[in-house]
Amino acid sequence: MVGGGFVRIHTRMLAIIRDKADTNMQLSLAMGFGVMMGIVPAWGFQMMIALVLAHLLRLNKAIVLIFSNISIPPMIPFILFASLQTGSLILYGDFLPVVPSAVTRECCLKFFSSYLLGSVVLALVCGFLTFVISFYLLRFVRGKIQMSIEDYLPQRPPILLLKKILSHDENSISCQVNKKSLSFFCDKDDDFLGAALVEIIAQTAAVMHGLQREKNHKRLALGMLTALKEFEICEALAPGNEIIVGQVKTESAMGQHQVVRGEIYQGKKLVAHGLIFLYLDEGQNRDLAN
């Protein structure tokens, strides 16, 4: 249970960091606020209060909840001990002659003024330090994270046609095409087959769905292309150094069925566009990449 819970938290954190819907400032504020709320003397109500305030302050509620769990049972003696000693030092200029293992809630009630003041100060200091440290860590980590196309597709070279994600949001995505892989879809005269254009859109849609499921903390579902509609090839792909980009936007969705509109550009030139119908097989999942 503990291991499974840790994996779920890890997956959720990774999805939030990768998604970049929240800025580094917003996430670090949520982390610091969560730690602060996990220490403040509101035992039994800390998470509820944290979630309500996170909603009012428009902070990431999942992050606030995760970081407010600093007050888990193994940490409670140390939090109580640090609170008591901090308050005693501020009020009386000296530490109490107790050790962490001897600190209980009854002990905190006995030295209530020291505990109350110390816990508030400790919460503010720990929350601020968490905010500062997480802000700079996020700047470093997010600068290094590059979402790999292979994390979201079962295809592998030479039929893996996408190179990298250029941009994405909840219902659309743009991916750069790997030109070297396109040679696999050439005929004997080295002309690109129309199937390559359909495959580019299908793979781009699959990456978008993978990102959506990762954000919702679900395993990746295998998808199948079931139909094409209004698909038109406007121009032939031409040799050259111009970047080829596949763009996809969700048109409609009902259960496991989705319709997406796909477009392919070479430079600024529209090469092909059309609707593709997809079926996501929820029964055939594969694990998220770690």
N, C-alpha and C positions, 0 to 999 in steps of 0.2 A: 504493500500500500504506500509506504513511504517513498520507495523508488519510483512507483508510478506517478505519485504526486509531484515528485521532483521533475520527472520527464515532462509532465504537462506544463508545469511552471516554466521550465526551460524553453519549451516549444512556444508558449505564449509570449515570453520575453523576446525571443528571437524574432517572432512575427511582428511584434510592435516596433522593434528597433529597425527591422528591414523595411517595414511599411513606410516609415517616414511621414505618416500623417500628422504626427506631433513633432514639434521642433525639439532640438536638444534642450532648450530652456524649459519648455513645457514638461518634458519627461523628467528632467532633473528636479524641477519643482515638485512634481508628483512623487518622486522617490524621497526627497527630503521631507515632504509633508507626511508621507506614509510612516517614515521612521519616527517623526515627531509624535504623531498620533498613537503610535504603538507604545510610547513611553509615558505619555501624559497620564495622570492618576484618574482614569475614568474606567476602571476595571469592569469588564462585562459589557461595556458600551463603546469601547474604543473603535471597533470596526464599523459599527452602525453610524457613529458620529463622523468617522472619517469618510464614509461613503456619501453621507448627506452633504458635508462640507466640500468634498471633491466635486460633487454635482453642481453646487452653487458657484464654486470657483472655476468650473469648467476644466478640471484636471482629469487626466486619464485615470478612470476609476479602477481599472484592472491593476495598474501599477501601484496606485495608492494602497489597494487591498493587499497586494503581494508584500510590499515593504512594511506595512503595519504589522505584519506577522513577526516582527522582531521580538515581540513579547510572547514567544512560544515557551512552553514549560521549562526547557533546559536553560533559557536565558533569564527567566524571572528572578532567581536569586541574585544574579549579577546586576540586573537593572535596579532591584530594590536596594542592594548594597551601595551602588554608585549614587543613587538618589539620596539615601540617608547621609552618606559621607559628604556629598556636595552641599546639602543643606546645612549640615553641622558645621562645615568649614566656613560657610557664608555667615551663619548666625553667631557662632561661638569661637570661630578662629581655630578650631581643632577638630580632629577626626574622632569618631566614636570607637571605643575599644571592642569592636566586633569583627568577625570574619564572614565572608559571603555565605558559608554553609549554615551559619547561626542566624541569618537574617530571615525572618518570617513576616507575614502580614501583621501578626500581633506585635512584633517588634516595631514595625512601621507606625502602628497606632500609638504605641508607647512614646515614640519620638515623632509625633505626627507633624509638628511644625517643620522640623528638619526634613522629613520625607516630602511633605507637600511642596515646600520651596525648592528642594533639591531636584525633585522629579520634573518640575516645570523648567528649571534651568537646564537640566540634563537633556530634556526633550528638545529644547530650542538649540542647544549646542550640537547635539547629534544630528538633528534635522538639517542644520546649516552645513555641517561638515559633509553630510551625505549629498546635499545639493551641490556643493562645490566640487567634490571628488567625482560624482556621477556626471556632472556637466563636462568636465574635461575628458573623462573616459569615453563618453558618448561621442565627443568630437573626434577622438582618436579612432574608436571602433567603427563608427559610421563612415569614416573616411576610408577604412580598409575593406569594409564589406562590399562585395560585388556579387550580386545575385547571379548564379550560374544557370544558364539555360538548361543544362542537363539535370538540374535538381527537379525540373517540372515536366520533363518529357521522357518517354521510354525509348525514343529513337536515339540511335548512335550513328556516328559517321559510317558510311558516306550519306546516309539519308537524313541525318540531322541538318536541316537547312538554315537554322537560325544561329546567329553568332552571339548577340547580346541584347539585353533589354535596354531600350533608349529612354522610355518613360512609361508610366502607367498610373491609373487611378482605379477606382472601384469597378468601373464598367468599360474601360478602354485601355488599350496598350499599343505601343509601337516597338517593334523589334528590328534590328539590323540583320539582313540576310548574309549568310556565309557563301560568298560567290564560288569558292572552290567546290563546295558540295553540289552546286547546281549542275556541274558536269555529269553527274550521275543520271540526270534527267535529260540528257541530250540524245538526239537520234543519230543515225549514222552520218548525217550531214552536219553535225554539230549545231543543230538548231534546238532551242529549248522546247521541251514538250509542255503543252498546256497543263498537264498533271502537276508539274512543278509549282505552278502558280496557285493551284488549289491547295497543294500540300503546304505552301508557305502560310496561307491564311489559316489552315487547319492547325498547324503547329503554333502559330501566334495565338490563336484562340485557346489552345490547350495551356499555354503558359499563363494567360490571363486567368483562366479558371483555377489553375494551380495556386496562383497568388491569392485569389479570392478565398479558396478553401484554407490556405495556410493562415490567412488573417482571421478566419473563423475557427481556427484550431481544429480543423478536420484533416483526415488523411486525404492524400491525392486520389482522385477517382479516374479510372481509365475512361477515355471518351471515344466515341465512334462518330464519324461523319455519315449522316444518313441521307442527305439530299442537298442539291444545289438549286438555286433559283436566281434568275436574272444575272447570271454570271457572264461577264463580257471581257474579252481581251481587247484592249484598246491599242496597245503597241506591243511589238515584240521586244523582249529583253535584248539590249545591245551590248556588245563588248565595250569595255572602258572602265574607268576608275570611279564612276559615279556610284554612290551608296544606294543599295536597294533596301527598301524599308517595307515591312508588312505592318499594316495598321488594322486593328479590329475593335469594333464597338458592339456591345450587347444591344440587340433590338428588342428582344422579348425573351421571357423565360417562364416555363410552367413545369414545376417538379423537376424531373431529370432531363427535360427537353429544353434546349435553348436555340435561339436563332441569333446569329451574329452577322454584322455587315463587315466585310473585309475589303481592304484596298491595298494595292501594291504600287509603290512609287520607285522609279529609278531617277534619282535626283529630284527634280520638281515635276517630272513627267509621270502622269497616271498610266500605269501599265495594264492593270486589270482591277475589276471590282465586282462585287456580287454578294448574295446572301448564301450562307451555309447553315444547314440544320445539324445540330449535334445532339447525341444522346450520351449522358454521363452514367456509367454503370456503377452505382453505389456499392454493389456487391463485390466489385473487383477493385480493391484499394491497394495502394502501395505506400510504404512509410515515407514520412517527410524526411528529407535529408537532414543530417545533424550538422 
